[in-house]
Each structure stands twice: as C-alpha cells, then as structure tokens.
C-alpha cells in the first residue's frame, strides 16, 4: 500500500500557488492552520478560488480525509506576513496544512479523532520526506501571533509531541504544579520574553509593545499552557519557557 493510500489522500486542485518550483531543501517548516469558517465545503471552495488569494498544500476534512490542493514543490499562500527566528514570509519555506474547524469566531470545537489520526500520519509522511525537524512543525499563531489564533488551544500539540512531531518541554506535572498564577517580577518578565525569542517567536515592536506582548504571551499559552489563555506571565509560563529555550 502506498503512503498516499494509507493517508486516505485525494488530489483536489487549487490554482492559488506561485511559480517556479522550489527545491526539496527549501522546505523546512510545516505550518498548521484551522479554516475558521462555518462550513467545510465553503472553506475548500475558498482555498481553490482565484479571487481569495489563499491556499494550502493540504486540507484535512472532519472525517479524516486529506485533500492535496497544491503540489508540495510549489509555494502555497497560507502563512501571510510571518516570521520564525531569522526567517520571514514563511510561505517560501513551508508546507501549509488547513484543518476543518470553525475556529474562535464560529464556535471553536475540538478536532475530531479522525482528523488527529490523519494529521499525525500526514506529518510523519512529510517530515520524513523533507527531513523536517520537529521544532519546525508550528501553528499559524506561532509565526503570526499578532494576527492569528489558529490552530488554537484545542489542538493537541502534546499528543503530537509524544510522536516526536513538535517541540515540547520535558517538565513533569510535579515540577509545574503550584506555579500557576504566581506573580513574576519585571526582570523575570523580560527573561520570559527573551526565552520566547530564543524559541523562535517574533520580536515585539517597541511602539506597539503592550498589545504585541499580550499577543505573544497568548500564542505561547495556546500551544504550551492550553488550559489558561490569559496573556499574563506567571511562574508556570516562565518555567516552561526556560525549559523550551535551553
């Protein structure tokens, strides 16, 4: 059985991509998104509509079926204005995966077990094919924290981490327990923000510090502290950030 058959994959053509082809070596990230639309069919239609100016390489339906919309070696239009570490405009370096989910604006819900199973298979397939490091499998909110929330706090990053499909901390529950909501000093807050820069998150623009700081904290929490997204730095967040940045 071929990998694509095992993945339950169907080719479904979108014309929204850039020429020329890129090399396999240029693909170093996988970016995960949710569709953020009420209807799955409308989301697929939008990703294939030339007027929308958006697309992704793959689309994971609620039933776990995977649509291949854009061939991997062409640049799809999914990341937008984005950055990670020293790289910007990540469309050039990434494969985009859209996951059917109405998102925060339309009744954000848990991803189905069939979707998660399909995503795990797809990530294993792509990361092996393009030699993508687990720390380069990211969410849209990681690379664009001031614009995006997806795939959001209901996305099971920890489950992916157990399969070595994303970066995660190695702290035990015992080490973390009791740290939540404990205040940090201003010096510790600076350490936290600097830790996020070390992980790869974009730097805050000075004249937009307050709003961008909150967005950055929430992006971190949506991935690594999903049970409380409050935009506040506490000792739990600080401890997790230290562990991840080492």
Secondary structure, 3 states (H helix, E strand, C coil): CCHHHHCCEEECCCCCEECCCCCHHHCCEEEEEECCCCCHHHHHHHHHCCCCCCCCCEEECCCCCEEECCCCCCEECCCCCCEECCEECHHHHEEEEEECCCCCCCCCCCCCHHHHHHHHHHHHHHHHHHCCCHHHEEEHHHHCCCCCCCCCCCCCHHHHHHCCCCCCCCCCHHHHCCCCCCECCHHHHHHHHHHHHHHCCCCCCHHHHHHHHHHHHHHHHHHHCCCCCCCCCEHHHHHHHHHHHC
